[in-house]
Amino acid sequence: MKKAFQTMLALVFVILITGSFAFAMGSVTSMGDFPYFSIGCLVMGGLTIVSLKHRYEKINLAEVVGSFALYAVLVSLFTVPIIEAIHSLVS
């Protein structure tokens, strides 16, 4: 029961982070520039991490949440608005 509950909590966290990323990118960019590939990468990465949590019992919930949070930060660094902001800071 504990394993299923922790897997569901990890899935809820993945859905919330992916949804907030999509909302933030939707409010910053136009629909022509929406990063569908980045959303797809977040969904596939989240499903992979949750399935690993479901398969292996020794993975803690904190490790799953932390690894997906770092993955979401990494994916968001390579979107157009962030790259443009970094470019304007450097130049």
Contacts in CASP RR format, 6 or more apart in sequence:
PFRMAT RR
TARGET T0000
AUTHOR 0000-0000-0000
METHOD contacts of the structure
MODEL  1
MKKAFQTMLALVFVILITGSFAFAMGSVTSMGDFPYFSIGCLVMGGLTIV
SLKHRYEKINLAEVVGSFALYAVLVSLFTVPIIEAIHSLVS
3 54 0 8 1.000
3 57 0 8 1.000
6 53 0 8 1.000
6 61 0 8 1.000
7 50 0 8 1.000
7 53 0 8 1.000
7 54 0 8 1.000
9 61 0 8 1.000
10 49 0 8 1.000
10 50 0 8 1.000
10 53 0 8 1.000
10 61 0 8 1.000
10 64 0 8 1.000
10 65 0 8 1.000
10 68 0 8 1.000
11 50 0 8 1.000
13 64 0 8 1.000
13 65 0 8 1.000
13 68 0 8 1.000
14 46 0 8 1.000
14 47 0 8 1.000
14 49 0 8 1.000
14 50 0 8 1.000
14 68 0 8 1.000
17 42 0 8 1.000
17 68 0 8 1.000
17 69 0 8 1.000
17 72 0 8 1.000
18 39 0 8 1.000
18 42 0 8 1.000
18 43 0 8 1.000
18 46 0 8 1.000
18 72 0 8 1.000
21 38 0 8 1.000
21 39 0 8 1.000
21 42 0 8 1.000
21 72 0 8 1.000
21 75 0 8 1.000
21 76 0 8 1.000
22 39 0 8 1.000
25 34 0 8 1.000
25 35 0 8 1.000
25 38 0 8 1.000
25 39 0 8 1.000
25 79 0 8 1.000
25 81 0 8 1.000
26 34 0 8 1.000
28 81 0 8 1.000
29 35 0 8 1.000
29 80 0 8 1.000
29 81 0 8 1.000
33 80 0 8 1.000
35 79 0 8 1.000
35 80 0 8 1.000
38 75 0 8 1.000
38 76 0 8 1.000
38 78 0 8 1.000
38 79 0 8 1.000
41 75 0 8 1.000
42 71 0 8 1.000
42 72 0 8 1.000
42 75 0 8 1.000
45 68 0 8 1.000
45 71 0 8 1.000
46 68 0 8 1.000
46 71 0 8 1.000
49 64 0 8 1.000
49 67 0 8 1.000
49 68 0 8 1.000
49 71 0 8 1.000
50 64 0 8 1.000
52 59 0 8 1.000
52 64 0 8 1.000
53 59 0 8 1.000
53 61 0 8 1.000
53 64 0 8 1.000
76 82 0 8 1.000
77 83 0 8 1.000
END
